[in-house]
Amino acid sequence: MTASLQTVNMPGVRPRGGGHDRAPVRRGLGRPLGYVAAVIVIIAMLAPVAFIIIGGFRTNSEITTDPSGWPSVWNIGNYLDVLTGGIFWQEVLNSVIAGAATTAGVVVLGLMASYVLARYRFRGRGALYAIFAAGLMFPMTVAITPLYILVKNLGLMNSLGGVILPQIAFALPTTIIILVPFLRAIPDEIQEAAFIDGCSRLGFFWRMVVPLAMPGVITVGILAFIASWNSYLLPLFILNNEATFTLPLGVQAFSSQYSVDTAKVLAFTSLSMIPALLFFAFFERRIVGGLTGAVKG
């Protein structure tokens, strides 16, 4: 009994259990400062958006006298004028058509090309993948002049096809870079078991590859749609007919036409960007999850 008590009371031995002897956890100022910095960044990013949306509820005289103030009376007339005008909905339809067609082309072509690069071994595979990766270093701004000549020679000027095809081409590098890790992560045993069960290569692609790569497919589809919705430079060079304008180009045309009516311009601008903001906010987790899966793969 005495020996055990001495053992317990020895200065070199710390008793188990009993949280009284634990060293206090020191919490620095890193986490609160991080929250403060994040709030400042969020406010700085959302302030212009809030200014545009709130400005649409004001009158031109209020904007002139106090540009950063609140509306004395929330006037929805500016928004109603834009929504009841046919030009806004025509541009929304054009943007939806361009975005949907671009997304479909990017997903289908990117998934097929990524499947070949990820699952097949052939001569020149590394060089081909490097070419797609190098495409990330050449933005559309650099190639806008030869692209304009090519579209003109194909007879696609003033048509949505002249916007859709280049958008698909310039979105493929990002799509392939994201999808290849997803497809490489699929175990070879699954493919061998599918072939043993009599599944063809095409059947394995549709029944196994596509469902397993669906997080990446959703991610690249969302990124392609948002990029198409916000595209401005390419439609500016390709589309000259107001009936084929997309929303970003329509905002510029509307701003030039109603330059003296600032409140209505702000209302038109806010209505044109709200769909993209809601779309991105709704699918934010899928985008982050898809990119995380690509990194892990």
PARO-328255 format. One record per residue (C-alpha): residue number from 1; x, y, z. Coordinates in steps of 0.5 Angstrom, whole numbers, plus 2048, in hexadecimal, padded with zeros to 3 digits. Each point is the difference from the previous one (the first is absolute). Example, Ala and Ser with C-alpha at 12.3 -4.5 7.8 and 13.67 -1.06 7.14 Angstrom:
<dokols>
+------+-----+-----+-----+
: resi :   u :   v :   w :
+------+-----+-----+-----+
:    1 : 819 : 7F7 : 810 :
:    2 : 802 : 807 : 7FE :
+------+-----+-----+-----+
</dokols>
This chain:
<dokols>
+------+-----+-----+-----+
: resi :   u :   v :   w :
+------+-----+-----+-----+
:    1 : 800 : 800 : 800 :
:    2 : 806 : 805 : 802 :
:    3 : 803 : 7FE : 7FA :
:    4 : 7FA : 801 : 7FB :
:    5 : 7FF : 807 : 804 :
:    6 : 807 : 802 : 7FF :
:    7 : 800 : 7FE : 7F8 :
:    8 : 7FA : 804 : 7FF :
:    9 : 803 : 806 : 804 :
:   10 : 807 : 800 : 7FC :
:   11 : 801 : 806 : 7FD :
:   12 : 802 : 7FD : 7F9 :
:   13 : 7FA : 7FC : 800 :
:   14 : 7F9 : 804 : 7FD :
:   15 : 7FA : 7FD : 802 :
:   16 : 7FB : 7FE : 7FB :
:   17 : 7F9 : 803 : 7FF :
:   18 : 7FE : 806 : 804 :
:   19 : 801 : 806 : 7FB :
:   20 : 802 : 805 : 806 :
:   21 : 807 : 7FF : 7FE :
:   22 : 800 : 801 : 7F9 :
:   23 : 803 : 806 : 7FD :
:   24 : 7FB : 806 : 7FE :
:   25 : 7FF : 800 : 7F9 :
:   26 : 802 : 807 : 7FD :
:   27 : 7FC : 803 : 7FB :
:   28 : 804 : 805 : 7FC :
:   29 : 7FD : 806 : 7FC :
:   30 : 801 : 7FC : 7F9 :
:   31 : 7F8 : 7FE : 7FF :
:   32 : 7FD : 806 : 802 :
:   33 : 804 : 804 : 7FC :
:   34 : 7FF : 7FB : 7FA :
:   35 : 7F8 : 801 : 801 :
:   36 : 801 : 808 : 800 :
:   37 : 804 : 7FF : 7F9 :
:   38 : 7FB : 7FC : 7FD :
:   39 : 7FB : 804 : 802 :
:   40 : 803 : 806 : 7FD :
:   41 : 802 : 7FD : 7FA :
:   42 : 7F8 : 7FD : 7FF :
:   43 : 7FE : 807 : 801 :
:   44 : 805 : 803 : 7FB :
:   45 : 7FD : 7FB : 7FB :
:   46 : 7F9 : 801 : 801 :
:   47 : 800 : 807 : 801 :
:   48 : 800 : 802 : 7F9 :
:   49 : 7FB : 7FB : 7FE :
:   50 : 7FB : 803 : 806 :
:   51 : 801 : 807 : 7FD :
:   52 : 7FE : 7FD : 7F9 :
:   53 : 7FA : 7FD : 803 :
:   54 : 7FE : 805 : 805 :
:   55 : 801 : 806 : 7FA :
:   56 : 7FB : 7FC : 7FC :
:   57 : 7FB : 802 : 805 :
:   58 : 802 : 808 : 800 :
:   59 : 7FE : 805 : 7FC :
:   60 : 805 : 804 : 7FB :
:   61 : 800 : 806 : 805 :
:   62 : 801 : 7FC : 806 :
:   63 : 806 : 7FD : 7FC :
:   64 : 803 : 807 : 7FE :
:   65 : 7FF : 803 : 807 :
:   66 : 802 : 7FA : 804 :
:   67 : 803 : 7FB : 7FC :
:   68 : 802 : 7FB : 806 :
:   69 : 7F9 : 801 : 804 :
:   70 : 7FA : 7FC : 801 :
:   71 : 7FA : 802 : 7FC :
:   72 : 7FB : 804 : 804 :
:   73 : 7FA : 7FC : 7FD :
:   74 : 802 : 7F9 : 7FD :
:   75 : 7FD : 801 : 7F9 :
:   76 : 7FF : 7F9 : 7FC :
:   77 : 7FF : 804 : 7F9 :
:   78 : 807 : 7FF : 7FD :
:   79 : 800 : 7F9 : 801 :
:   80 : 7F9 : 7FF : 7FD :
:   81 : 801 : 804 : 7FA :
:   82 : 806 : 7FB : 7FF :
:   83 : 7FC : 7FA : 801 :
:   84 : 7FA : 802 : 7FC :
:   85 : 805 : 802 : 7FA :
:   86 : 801 : 7FB : 7FB :
:   87 : 807 : 801 : 7FF :
:   88 : 802 : 7FD : 807 :
:   89 : 7FD : 7FA : 7FF :
:   90 : 803 : 7FF : 7F9 :
:   91 : 807 : 801 : 803 :
:   92 : 7FE : 7FB : 806 :
:   93 : 7FE : 7FB : 7FB :
:   94 : 806 : 801 : 7FB :
:   95 : 805 : 7FF : 806 :
:   96 : 7FC : 7FA : 803 :
:   97 : 801 : 7FD : 7F9 :
:   98 : 807 : 801 : 7FF :
:   99 : 801 : 7FE : 807 :
:  100 : 7FC : 7F9 : 800 :
:  101 : 804 : 7FF : 7F9 :
:  102 : 807 : 801 : 802 :
:  103 : 7FF : 7FC : 807 :
:  104 : 7FD : 7FA : 7FC :
:  105 : 806 : 801 : 7FB :
:  106 : 805 : 800 : 805 :
:  107 : 7FD : 7FB : 805 :
:  108 : 800 : 7FB : 7FA :
:  109 : 806 : 801 : 7FC :
:  110 : 804 : 801 : 807 :
:  111 : 7FE : 7FA : 803 :
:  112 : 801 : 7FC : 7FA :
:  113 : 807 : 803 : 7FF :
:  114 : 802 : 7FF : 807 :
:  115 : 7FE : 7F9 : 800 :
:  116 : 805 : 7FE : 7FA :
:  117 : 805 : 804 : 804 :
:  118 : 7FF : 7FD : 807 :
:  119 : 7FE : 7F9 : 7FE :
:  120 : 804 : 7FE : 7FA :
:  121 : 808 : 800 : 7FE :
:  122 : 802 : 802 : 7F9 :
:  123 : 806 : 803 : 7FD :
:  124 : 800 : 808 : 801 :
:  125 : 7FB : 800 : 806 :
:  126 : 804 : 804 : 804 :
:  127 : 801 : 805 : 7FB :
:  128 : 7F9 : 800 : 7FE :
:  129 : 7FE : 802 : 808 :
:  130 : 806 : 805 : 800 :
:  131 : 7FD : 803 : 7FA :
:  132 : 7F9 : 801 : 803 :
:  133 : 804 : 802 : 807 :
:  134 : 803 : 806 : 7FC :
:  135 : 7F9 : 802 : 7FD :
:  136 : 7FF : 803 : 807 :
:  137 : 806 : 805 : 7FF :
:  138 : 7FD : 803 : 7FA :
:  139 : 7F9 : 804 : 801 :
:  140 : 7FB : 802 : 7FB :
:  141 : 803 : 807 : 800 :
:  142 : 806 : 7FE : 7FD :
:  143 : 7FD : 7FC : 7FA :
:  144 : 7FA : 805 : 7FF :
:  145 : 802 : 802 : 7F9 :
:  146 : 802 : 7FA : 7FD :
:  147 : 7FA : 7FD : 803 :
:  148 : 7FB : 806 : 7FD :
:  149 : 803 : 7FE : 7F9 :
:  150 : 7FF : 7F9 : 801 :
:  151 : 7F9 : 801 : 802 :
:  152 : 7FF : 805 : 7FB :
:  153 : 802 : 7FB : 7FB :
:  154 : 7FC : 7FA : 802 :
:  155 : 7FA : 805 : 7FF :
:  156 : 7FE : 800 : 808 :
:  157 : 800 : 807 : 801 :
:  158 : 7FA : 803 : 803 :
:  159 : 7FE : 7F9 : 803 :
:  160 : 800 : 7FD : 806 :
:  161 : 804 : 7FA : 7FD :
:  162 : 806 : 805 : 7FF :
:  163 : 800 : 801 : 808 :
:  164 : 7FE : 7F9 : 802 :
:  165 : 806 : 7FC : 7FC :
:  166 : 806 : 805 : 802 :
:  167 : 7FD : 7FF : 807 :
:  168 : 800 : 7F9 : 800 :
:  169 : 807 : 800 : 7FD :
:  170 : 803 : 804 : 806 :
:  171 : 7FC : 7FD : 805 :
:  172 : 803 : 7F9 : 7FE :
:  173 : 807 : 801 : 804 :
:  174 : 7FD : 801 : 806 :
:  175 : 7FB : 7FB : 800 :
:  176 : 805 : 7FA : 7FE :
:  177 : 805 : 803 : 806 :
:  178 : 7FA : 7FF : 805 :
:  179 : 7FD : 7F9 : 7FD :
:  180 : 807 : 7FC : 7FE :
:  181 : 801 : 7FF : 808 :
:  182 : 7F9 : 7FE : 801 :
:  183 : 801 : 7FB : 7FB :
:  184 : 807 : 7FD : 802 :
:  185 : 7FD : 7FF : 807 :
:  186 : 7FB : 7FB : 7FD :
:  187 : 803 : 7F9 : 802 :
:  188 : 802 : 7FB : 7FB :
:  189 : 7FD : 7FB : 803 :
:  190 : 7F9 : 803 : 7FF :
:  191 : 802 : 800 : 7F8 :
:  192 : 802 : 7F9 : 800 :
:  193 : 7FA : 7FD : 804 :
:  194 : 7FC : 804 : 7FB :
:  195 : 803 : 7FD : 7FA :
:  196 : 800 : 7F9 : 803 :
:  197 : 7F8 : 801 : 801 :
:  198 : 800 : 801 : 7F9 :
:  199 : 7FF : 808 : 800 :
:  200 : 803 : 803 : 7FA :
:  201 : 805 : 806 : 800 :
:  202 : 7FA : 805 : 7FE :
:  203 : 7FC : 7FD : 805 :
:  204 : 805 : 800 : 806 :
:  205 : 801 : 808 : 7FE :
:  206 : 7F8 : 801 : 801 :
:  207 : 7FF : 7FC : 805 :
:  208 : 806 : 800 : 805 :
:  209 : 804 : 806 : 7FE :
:  210 : 7FB : 806 : 7FF :
:  211 : 7FC : 7FE : 807 :
:  212 : 807 : 800 : 804 :
:  213 : 802 : 806 : 7FC :
:  214 : 7FA : 804 : 801 :
:  215 : 803 : 805 : 806 :
:  216 : 805 : 802 : 7FB :
:  217 : 7FB : 800 : 7FA :
:  218 : 7FB : 805 : 804 :
:  219 : 806 : 804 : 802 :
:  220 : 803 : 802 : 7F9 :
:  221 : 7F9 : 800 : 7FE :
:  222 : 7FE : 806 : 805 :
:  223 : 807 : 803 : 7FE :
:  224 : 7FF : 800 : 7F9 :
:  225 : 7F9 : 803 : 800 :
:  226 : 802 : 806 : 805 :
:  227 : 806 : 801 : 7FB :
:  228 : 7FB : 800 : 7FA :
:  229 : 7FB : 805 : 804 :
:  230 : 805 : 805 : 802 :
:  231 : 803 : 800 : 7F9 :
:  232 : 801 : 807 : 7FD :
:  233 : 806 : 800 : 7FC :
:  234 : 7FE : 7FB : 7FB :
:  235 : 7F9 : 802 : 7FF :
:  236 : 803 : 807 : 7FF :
:  237 : 804 : 7FE : 7FA :
:  238 : 7FB : 7FB : 7FD :
:  239 : 7F9 : 803 : 801 :
:  240 : 7FE : 806 : 7FD :
:  241 : 7F8 : 7FF : 7FF :
:  242 : 7FC : 802 : 806 :
:  243 : 7FC : 7FA : 800 :
:  244 : 806 : 7FC : 801 :
:  245 : 803 : 803 : 806 :
:  246 : 801 : 7FD : 807 :
:  247 : 7FF : 803 : 806 :
:  248 : 807 : 803 : 801 :
:  249 : 800 : 803 : 7F9 :
:  250 : 7F9 : 802 : 802 :
:  251 : 802 : 804 : 806 :
:  252 : 805 : 804 : 7FC :
:  253 : 7FB : 801 : 7FB :
:  254 : 7FB : 802 : 805 :
:  255 : 805 : 805 : 803 :
:  256 : 802 : 803 : 7FA :
:  257 : 7F8 : 801 : 7FE :
:  258 : 7FE : 803 : 807 :
:  259 : 806 : 803 : 802 :
:  260 : 7FC : 806 : 803 :
:  261 : 7FC : 7FB : 804 :
:  262 : 805 : 7FD : 805 :
:  263 : 7FA : 7FD : 805 :
:  264 : 7FD : 7FC : 7FA :
:  265 : 807 : 7FE : 7FE :
:  266 : 802 : 7FE : 807 :
:  267 : 7F9 : 7FC : 800 :
:  268 : 802 : 7FC : 7F9 :
:  269 : 807 : 7FF : 803 :
:  270 : 7FE : 7FD : 806 :
:  271 : 7FA : 7FB : 7FD :
:  272 : 806 : 7FE : 7FB :
:  273 : 805 : 7FE : 805 :
:  274 : 7FB : 7FD : 806 :
:  275 : 7FF : 7F9 : 7FC :
:  276 : 807 : 7FF : 800 :
:  277 : 801 : 801 : 807 :
:  278 : 7FA : 7FC : 802 :
:  279 : 803 : 7FA : 7FC :
:  280 : 807 : 801 : 802 :
:  281 : 7FD : 800 : 808 :
:  282 : 7FB : 7FA : 7FF :
:  283 : 806 : 7FC : 7FD :
:  284 : 806 : 802 : 804 :
:  285 : 801 : 7FA : 804 :
:  286 : 7FF : 7FC : 7FA :
:  287 : 806 : 804 : 7FD :
:  288 : 804 : 7FF : 806 :
:  289 : 7FF : 7F9 : 801 :
:  290 : 802 : 7FF : 7F8 :
:  291 : 806 : 804 : 800 :
:  292 : 802 : 7FC : 807 :
:  293 : 7FF : 7F9 : 7FD :
:  294 : 804 : 802 : 7FA :
:  295 : 806 : 802 : 805 :
:  296 : 7FF : 7FA : 804 :
:  297 : 800 : 7FC : 7F9 :
+------+-----+-----+-----+
</dokols>
